[in-house]
Amino acid sequence: MGKVDARADRASGEFVVNAVHEDEPFTASMTEAVHDELDGFAAWLGLRIA
């Protein structure tokens, strides 16, 4: 499906997403789902998306 290049920068309180790599082109709903998952993961870590 794809891969995410991201890191948790706890010093700044940010979850930094450098890139989302699509193995196959994402549909609009897949793109939205990936963004939702990244938002949820950042929240779970107690960080904000940068």
mmJSON file of the N, C-alpha and C atoms, coordinates in Angstrom:
{"data_MODEL":{"atom_site":{
"group_PDB":["ATOM","ATOM","ATOM","ATOM","ATOM","ATOM","ATOM","ATOM","ATOM","ATOM","ATOM","ATOM","ATOM","ATOM","ATOM","ATOM","ATOM","ATOM","ATOM","ATOM","ATOM","ATOM","ATOM","ATOM","ATOM","ATOM","ATOM","ATOM","ATOM","ATOM","ATOM","ATOM","ATOM","ATOM","ATOM","ATOM","ATOM","ATOM","ATOM","ATOM","ATOM","ATOM","ATOM","ATOM","ATOM","ATOM","ATOM","ATOM","ATOM","ATOM","ATOM","ATOM","ATOM","ATOM","ATOM","ATOM","ATOM","ATOM","ATOM","ATOM","ATOM","ATOM","ATOM","ATOM","ATOM","ATOM","ATOM","ATOM","ATOM","ATOM","ATOM","ATOM","ATOM","ATOM","ATOM","ATOM","ATOM","ATOM","ATOM","ATOM","ATOM","ATOM","ATOM","ATOM","ATOM","ATOM","ATOM","ATOM","ATOM","ATOM","ATOM","ATOM","ATOM","ATOM","ATOM","ATOM","ATOM","ATOM","ATOM","ATOM","ATOM","ATOM","ATOM","ATOM","ATOM","ATOM","ATOM","ATOM","ATOM","ATOM","ATOM","ATOM","ATOM","ATOM","ATOM","ATOM","ATOM","ATOM","ATOM","ATOM","ATOM","ATOM","ATOM","ATOM","ATOM","ATOM","ATOM","ATOM","ATOM","ATOM","ATOM","ATOM","ATOM","ATOM","ATOM","ATOM","ATOM","ATOM","ATOM","ATOM","ATOM","ATOM","ATOM","ATOM","ATOM","ATOM","ATOM","ATOM","ATOM","ATOM"],
"id":[1,2,3,4,5,6,7,8,9,10,11,12,13,14,15,16,17,18,19,20,21,22,23,24,25,26,27,28,29,30,31,32,33,34,35,36,37,38,39,40,41,42,43,44,45,46,47,48,49,50,51,52,53,54,55,56,57,58,59,60,61,62,63,64,65,66,67,68,69,70,71,72,73,74,75,76,77,78,79,80,81,82,83,84,85,86,87,88,89,90,91,92,93,94,95,96,97,98,99,100,101,102,103,104,105,106,107,108,109,110,111,112,113,114,115,116,117,118,119,120,121,122,123,124,125,126,127,128,129,130,131,132,133,134,135,136,137,138,139,140,141,142,143,144,145,146,147,148,149,150],
"type_symbol":["N","C","C","N","C","C","N","C","C","N","C","C","N","C","C","N","C","C","N","C","C","N","C","C","N","C","C","N","C","C","N","C","C","N","C","C","N","C","C","N","C","C","N","C","C","N","C","C","N","C","C","N","C","C","N","C","C","N","C","C","N","C","C","N","C","C","N","C","C","N","C","C","N","C","C","N","C","C","N","C","C","N","C","C","N","C","C","N","C","C","N","C","C","N","C","C","N","C","C","N","C","C","N","C","C","N","C","C","N","C","C","N","C","C","N","C","C","N","C","C","N","C","C","N","C","C","N","C","C","N","C","C","N","C","C","N","C","C","N","C","C","N","C","C","N","C","C","N","C","C"],
"label_atom_id":["N","CA","C","N","CA","C","N","CA","C","N","CA","C","N","CA","C","N","CA","C","N","CA","C","N","CA","C","N","CA","C","N","CA","C","N","CA","C","N","CA","C","N","CA","C","N","CA","C","N","CA","C","N","CA","C","N","CA","C","N","CA","C","N","CA","C","N","CA","C","N","CA","C","N","CA","C","N","CA","C","N","CA","C","N","CA","C","N","CA","C","N","CA","C","N","CA","C","N","CA","C","N","CA","C","N","CA","C","N","CA","C","N","CA","C","N","CA","C","N","CA","C","N","CA","C","N","CA","C","N","CA","C","N","CA","C","N","CA","C","N","CA","C","N","CA","C","N","CA","C","N","CA","C","N","CA","C","N","CA","C","N","CA","C","N","CA","C","N","CA","C","N","CA","C"],
"label_alt_id":[null,null,null,null,null,null,null,null,null,null,null,null,null,null,null,null,null,null,null,null,null,null,null,null,null,null,null,null,null,null,null,null,null,null,null,null,null,null,null,null,null,null,null,null,null,null,null,null,null,null,null,null,null,null,null,null,null,null,null,null,null,null,null,null,null,null,null,null,null,null,null,null,null,null,null,null,null,null,null,null,null,null,null,null,null,null,null,null,null,null,null,null,null,null,null,null,null,null,null,null,null,null,null,null,null,null,null,null,null,null,null,null,null,null,null,null,null,null,null,null,null,null,null,null,null,null,null,null,null,null,null,null,null,null,null,null,null,null,null,null,null,null,null,null,null,null,null,null,null,null],
"label_comp_id":["MET","MET","MET","GLY","GLY","GLY","LYS","LYS","LYS","VAL","VAL","VAL","ASP","ASP","ASP","ALA","ALA","ALA","ARG","ARG","ARG","ALA","ALA","ALA","ASP","ASP","ASP","ARG","ARG","ARG","ALA","ALA","ALA","SER","SER","SER","GLY","GLY","GLY","GLU","GLU","GLU","PHE","PHE","PHE","VAL","VAL","VAL","VAL","VAL","VAL","ASN","ASN","ASN","ALA","ALA","ALA","VAL","VAL","VAL","HIS","HIS","HIS","GLU","GLU","GLU","ASP","ASP","ASP","GLU","GLU","GLU","PRO","PRO","PRO","PHE","PHE","PHE","THR","THR","THR","ALA","ALA","ALA","SER","SER","SER","MET","MET","MET","THR","THR","THR","GLU","GLU","GLU","ALA","ALA","ALA","VAL","VAL","VAL","HIS","HIS","HIS","ASP","ASP","ASP","GLU","GLU","GLU","LEU","LEU","LEU","ASP","ASP","ASP","GLY","GLY","GLY","PHE","PHE","PHE","ALA","ALA","ALA","ALA","ALA","ALA","TRP","TRP","TRP","LEU","LEU","LEU","GLY","GLY","GLY","LEU","LEU","LEU","ARG","ARG","ARG","ILE","ILE","ILE","ALA","ALA","ALA"],
"label_asym_id":["A","A","A","A","A","A","A","A","A","A","A","A","A","A","A","A","A","A","A","A","A","A","A","A","A","A","A","A","A","A","A","A","A","A","A","A","A","A","A","A","A","A","A","A","A","A","A","A","A","A","A","A","A","A","A","A","A","A","A","A","A","A","A","A","A","A","A","A","A","A","A","A","A","A","A","A","A","A","A","A","A","A","A","A","A","A","A","A","A","A","A","A","A","A","A","A","A","A","A","A","A","A","A","A","A","A","A","A","A","A","A","A","A","A","A","A","A","A","A","A","A","A","A","A","A","A","A","A","A","A","A","A","A","A","A","A","A","A","A","A","A","A","A","A","A","A","A","A","A","A"],
"label_entity_id":["1","1","1","1","1","1","1","1","1","1","1","1","1","1","1","1","1","1","1","1","1","1","1","1","1","1","1","1","1","1","1","1","1","1","1","1","1","1","1","1","1","1","1","1","1","1","1","1","1","1","1","1","1","1","1","1","1","1","1","1","1","1","1","1","1","1","1","1","1","1","1","1","1","1","1","1","1","1","1","1","1","1","1","1","1","1","1","1","1","1","1","1","1","1","1","1","1","1","1","1","1","1","1","1","1","1","1","1","1","1","1","1","1","1","1","1","1","1","1","1","1","1","1","1","1","1","1","1","1","1","1","1","1","1","1","1","1","1","1","1","1","1","1","1","1","1","1","1","1","1"],
"label_seq_id":[1,1,1,2,2,2,3,3,3,4,4,4,5,5,5,6,6,6,7,7,7,8,8,8,9,9,9,10,10,10,11,11,11,12,12,12,13,13,13,14,14,14,15,15,15,16,16,16,17,17,17,18,18,18,19,19,19,20,20,20,21,21,21,22,22,22,23,23,23,24,24,24,25,25,25,26,26,26,27,27,27,28,28,28,29,29,29,30,30,30,31,31,31,32,32,32,33,33,33,34,34,34,35,35,35,36,36,36,37,37,37,38,38,38,39,39,39,40,40,40,41,41,41,42,42,42,43,43,43,44,44,44,45,45,45,46,46,46,47,47,47,48,48,48,49,49,49,50,50,50],
"pdbx_PDB_ins_code":[null,null,null,null,null,null,null,null,null,null,null,null,null,null,null,null,null,null,null,null,null,null,null,null,null,null,null,null,null,null,null,null,null,null,null,null,null,null,null,null,null,null,null,null,null,null,null,null,null,null,null,null,null,null,null,null,null,null,null,null,null,null,null,null,null,null,null,null,null,null,null,null,null,null,null,null,null,null,null,null,null,null,null,null,null,null,null,null,null,null,null,null,null,null,null,null,null,null,null,null,null,null,null,null,null,null,null,null,null,null,null,null,null,null,null,null,null,null,null,null,null,null,null,null,null,null,null,null,null,null,null,null,null,null,null,null,null,null,null,null,null,null,null,null,null,null,null,null,null,null],
"Cartn_x":[0.826,0.0,0.871,1.769,2.618,3.5,4.311,5.236,5.224,5.566,5.62,7.015,7.58,8.855,8.503,8.567,8.149,9.02,8.983,9.724,9.014,9.185,8.645,9.742,9.541,10.48,9.905,10.225,9.642,10.104,11.303,11.805,10.921,10.441,9.594,8.109,7.795,6.397,5.723,6.527,5.983,6.192,5.217,5.321,5.568,6.775,7.2,7.021,6.184,5.978,6.753,7.852,8.688,8.116,7.515,6.971,6.036,5.087,4.234,4.483,4.959,5.293,4.178,3.577,2.486,3.055,2.848,3.273,2.411,1.156,0.194,-0.503,-0.946,-1.621,-2.811,-2.884,-3.972,-5.229,-6.352,-7.617,-7.781,-8.76,-9.007,-9.356,-10.13,-10.513,-9.319,-8.418,-7.211,-6.319,-6.163,-5.362,-5.941,-7.252,-7.915,-7.701,-7.785,-7.596,-6.164,-5.188,-3.788,-3.596,-4.155,-4.043,-4.713,-5.878,-6.577,-5.744,-5.13,-4.305,-3.082,-2.448,-1.283,-1.686,-2.826,-3.327,-3.572,-4.203,-4.483,-3.223,-2.243,-0.984,-0.246,-0.215,0.423,-0.265,-1.583,-2.342,-2.028,-1.956,-1.644,-0.276,0.66,1.999,2.044,0.959,0.928,1.657,1.723,2.431,1.475,1.904,1.115,1.823,1.045,1.592,2.318,3.524,4.296,4.305],
"Cartn_y":[-1.185,0.0,1.249,1.392,2.571,2.579,3.602,3.751,5.208,5.417,6.767,7.027,8.164,8.621,9.684,9.297,10.207,9.988,10.983,10.858,11.666,11.23,11.939,12.843,14.142,15.11,15.563,14.819,15.088,16.417,16.864,18.139,19.303,19.24,20.318,20.001,18.747,18.346,18.08,17.779,17.597,16.176,15.708,14.476,14.931,14.731,15.254,14.191,14.47,13.568,14.148,13.486,13.96,13.572,12.389,11.935,10.753,10.628,9.448,8.88,7.636,6.993,6.021,6.228,5.379,4.271,3.002,1.896,1.856,2.147,2.309,3.644,4.335,5.615,5.462,6.362,6.348,6.972,6.426,7.087,8.23,9.085,10.196,9.672,8.602,8.066,7.419,6.824,6.258,7.37,8.445,9.578,10.148,10.3,10.804,9.855,8.557,7.568,7.608,7.766,7.856,9.091,10.223,11.454,11.286,10.649,10.404,9.525,8.484,7.588,8.319,9.146,9.898,10.902,11.563,12.477,11.724,10.559,9.757,9.265,8.858,8.377,9.504,10.682,11.831,12.164,12.142,12.431,11.384,10.126,9.046,9.257,9.787,10.075,11.379,12.139,13.419,14.515,14.383,15.335,15.969,17.06,17.669,17.413,17.347,17.111,18.38,18.203,19.346,19.292],
"Cartn_z":[0.0,0.0,0.0,0.991,1.036,2.265,2.37,3.491,3.93,5.189,5.742,6.277,5.917,6.454,7.498,8.773,9.839,11.069,11.952,13.203,14.282,15.501,16.659,17.205,17.149,17.708,19.041,20.067,21.385,21.961,21.615,22.128,21.68,20.436,19.916,20.057,20.428,20.554,19.229,18.204,16.861,16.335,15.589,14.81,13.385,12.897,11.602,10.533,9.557,8.431,7.249,6.906,5.799,4.445,4.376,3.093,3.317,2.407,2.316,0.923,0.884,-0.394,-0.766,-1.903,-2.382,-3.266,-2.872,-3.728,-4.99,-4.827,-5.92,-5.666,-6.689,-6.456,-5.509,-4.52,-3.555,-4.157,-3.783,-4.089,-3.092,-3.329,-2.406,-1.017,-0.951,0.362,1.068,0.327,0.931,1.481,0.734,1.187,2.477,2.527,3.722,4.907,4.646,5.707,6.25,5.379,5.815,6.691,6.269,7.06,8.419,8.435,9.703,10.631,10.081,10.894,11.446,10.624,11.093,12.176,12.0,13.037,14.336,14.243,15.426,16.104,15.322,15.878,16.597,15.962,16.596,17.912,17.919,19.151,20.215,19.827,20.767,21.394,20.597,21.099,21.911,21.875,22.56,21.813,20.473,19.63,18.64,18.041,16.973,15.638,14.586,13.24,12.776,12.277,11.757,10.25],
"occupancy":[1.0,1.0,1.0,1.0,1.0,1.0,1.0,1.0,1.0,1.0,1.0,1.0,1.0,1.0,1.0,1.0,1.0,1.0,1.0,1.0,1.0,1.0,1.0,1.0,1.0,1.0,1.0,1.0,1.0,1.0,1.0,1.0,1.0,1.0,1.0,1.0,1.0,1.0,1.0,1.0,1.0,1.0,1.0,1.0,1.0,1.0,1.0,1.0,1.0,1.0,1.0,1.0,1.0,1.0,1.0,1.0,1.0,1.0,1.0,1.0,1.0,1.0,1.0,1.0,1.0,1.0,1.0,1.0,1.0,1.0,1.0,1.0,1.0,1.0,1.0,1.0,1.0,1.0,1.0,1.0,1.0,1.0,1.0,1.0,1.0,1.0,1.0,1.0,1.0,1.0,1.0,1.0,1.0,1.0,1.0,1.0,1.0,1.0,1.0,1.0,1.0,1.0,1.0,1.0,1.0,1.0,1.0,1.0,1.0,1.0,1.0,1.0,1.0,1.0,1.0,1.0,1.0,1.0,1.0,1.0,1.0,1.0,1.0,1.0,1.0,1.0,1.0,1.0,1.0,1.0,1.0,1.0,1.0,1.0,1.0,1.0,1.0,1.0,1.0,1.0,1.0,1.0,1.0,1.0,1.0,1.0,1.0,1.0,1.0,1.0],
"B_iso_or_equiv":[0.0,0.0,0.0,0.0,0.0,0.0,0.0,0.0,0.0,0.0,0.0,0.0,0.0,0.0,0.0,0.0,0.0,0.0,0.0,0.0,0.0,0.0,0.0,0.0,0.0,0.0,0.0,0.0,0.0,0.0,0.0,0.0,0.0,0.0,0.0,0.0,0.0,0.0,0.0,0.0,0.0,0.0,0.0,0.0,0.0,0.0,0.0,0.0,0.0,0.0,0.0,0.0,0.0,0.0,0.0,0.0,0.0,0.0,0.0,0.0,0.0,0.0,0.0,0.0,0.0,0.0,0.0,0.0,0.0,0.0,0.0,0.0,0.0,0.0,0.0,0.0,0.0,0.0,0.0,0.0,0.0,0.0,0.0,0.0,0.0,0.0,0.0,0.0,0.0,0.0,0.0,0.0,0.0,0.0,0.0,0.0,0.0,0.0,0.0,0.0,0.0,0.0,0.0,0.0,0.0,0.0,0.0,0.0,0.0,0.0,0.0,0.0,0.0,0.0,0.0,0.0,0.0,0.0,0.0,0.0,0.0,0.0,0.0,0.0,0.0,0.0,0.0,0.0,0.0,0.0,0.0,0.0,0.0,0.0,0.0,0.0,0.0,0.0,0.0,0.0,0.0,0.0,0.0,0.0,0.0,0.0,0.0,0.0,0.0,0.0],
"pdbx_formal_charge":[null,null,null,null,null,null,null,null,null,null,null,null,null,null,null,null,null,null,null,null,null,null,null,null,null,null,null,null,null,null,null,null,null,null,null,null,null,null,null,null,null,null,null,null,null,null,null,null,null,null,null,null,null,null,null,null,null,null,null,null,null,null,null,null,null,null,null,null,null,null,null,null,null,null,null,null,null,null,null,null,null,null,null,null,null,null,null,null,null,null,null,null,null,null,null,null,null,null,null,null,null,null,null,null,null,null,null,null,null,null,null,null,null,null,null,null,null,null,null,null,null,null,null,null,null,null,null,null,null,null,null,null,null,null,null,null,null,null,null,null,null,null,null,null,null,null,null,null,null,null],
"auth_seq_id":[1,1,1,2,2,2,3,3,3,4,4,4,5,5,5,6,6,6,7,7,7,8,8,8,9,9,9,10,10,10,11,11,11,12,12,12,13,13,13,14,14,14,15,15,15,16,16,16,17,17,17,18,18,18,19,19,19,20,20,20,21,21,21,22,22,22,23,23,23,24,24,24,25,25,25,26,26,26,27,27,27,28,28,28,29,29,29,30,30,30,31,31,31,32,32,32,33,33,33,34,34,34,35,35,35,36,36,36,37,37,37,38,38,38,39,39,39,40,40,40,41,41,41,42,42,42,43,43,43,44,44,44,45,45,45,46,46,46,47,47,47,48,48,48,49,49,49,50,50,50],
"auth_comp_id":["MET","MET","MET","GLY","GLY","GLY","LYS","LYS","LYS","VAL","VAL","VAL","ASP","ASP","ASP","ALA","ALA","ALA","ARG","ARG","ARG","ALA","ALA","ALA","ASP","ASP","ASP","ARG","ARG","ARG","ALA","ALA","ALA","SER","SER","SER","GLY","GLY","GLY","GLU","GLU","GLU","PHE","PHE","PHE","VAL","VAL","VAL","VAL","VAL","VAL","ASN","ASN","ASN","ALA","ALA","ALA","VAL","VAL","VAL","HIS","HIS","HIS","GLU","GLU","GLU","ASP","ASP","ASP","GLU","GLU","GLU","PRO","PRO","PRO","PHE","PHE","PHE","THR","THR","THR","ALA","ALA","ALA","SER","SER","SER","MET","MET","MET","THR","THR","THR","GLU","GLU","GLU","ALA","ALA","ALA","VAL","VAL","VAL","HIS","HIS","HIS","ASP","ASP","ASP","GLU","GLU","GLU","LEU","LEU","LEU","ASP","ASP","ASP","GLY","GLY","GLY","PHE","PHE","PHE","ALA","ALA","ALA","ALA","ALA","ALA","TRP","TRP","TRP","LEU","LEU","LEU","GLY","GLY","GLY","LEU","LEU","LEU","ARG","ARG","ARG","ILE","ILE","ILE","ALA","ALA","ALA"],
"auth_asym_id":["A","A","A","A","A","A","A","A","A","A","A","A","A","A","A","A","A","A","A","A","A","A","A","A","A","A","A","A","A","A","A","A","A","A","A","A","A","A","A","A","A","A","A","A","A","A","A","A","A","A","A","A","A","A","A","A","A","A","A","A","A","A","A","A","A","A","A","A","A","A","A","A","A","A","A","A","A","A","A","A","A","A","A","A","A","A","A","A","A","A","A","A","A","A","A","A","A","A","A","A","A","A","A","A","A","A","A","A","A","A","A","A","A","A","A","A","A","A","A","A","A","A","A","A","A","A","A","A","A","A","A","A","A","A","A","A","A","A","A","A","A","A","A","A","A","A","A","A","A","A"],
"auth_atom_id":["N","CA","C","N","CA","C","N","CA","C","N","CA","C","N","CA","C","N","CA","C","N","CA","C","N","CA","C","N","CA","C","N","CA","C","N","CA","C","N","CA","C","N","CA","C","N","CA","C","N","CA","C","N","CA","C","N","CA","C","N","CA","C","N","CA","C","N","CA","C","N","CA","C","N","CA","C","N","CA","C","N","CA","C","N","CA","C","N","CA","C","N","CA","C","N","CA","C","N","CA","C","N","CA","C","N","CA","C","N","CA","C","N","CA","C","N","CA","C","N","CA","C","N","CA","C","N","CA","C","N","CA","C","N","CA","C","N","CA","C","N","CA","C","N","CA","C","N","CA","C","N","CA","C","N","CA","C","N","CA","C","N","CA","C","N","CA","C","N","CA","C","N","CA","C"],
"pdbx_PDB_model_num":[1,1,1,1,1,1,1,1,1,1,1,1,1,1,1,1,1,1,1,1,1,1,1,1,1,1,1,1,1,1,1,1,1,1,1,1,1,1,1,1,1,1,1,1,1,1,1,1,1,1,1,1,1,1,1,1,1,1,1,1,1,1,1,1,1,1,1,1,1,1,1,1,1,1,1,1,1,1,1,1,1,1,1,1,1,1,1,1,1,1,1,1,1,1,1,1,1,1,1,1,1,1,1,1,1,1,1,1,1,1,1,1,1,1,1,1,1,1,1,1,1,1,1,1,1,1,1,1,1,1,1,1,1,1,1,1,1,1,1,1,1,1,1,1,1,1,1,1,1,1]
}}}
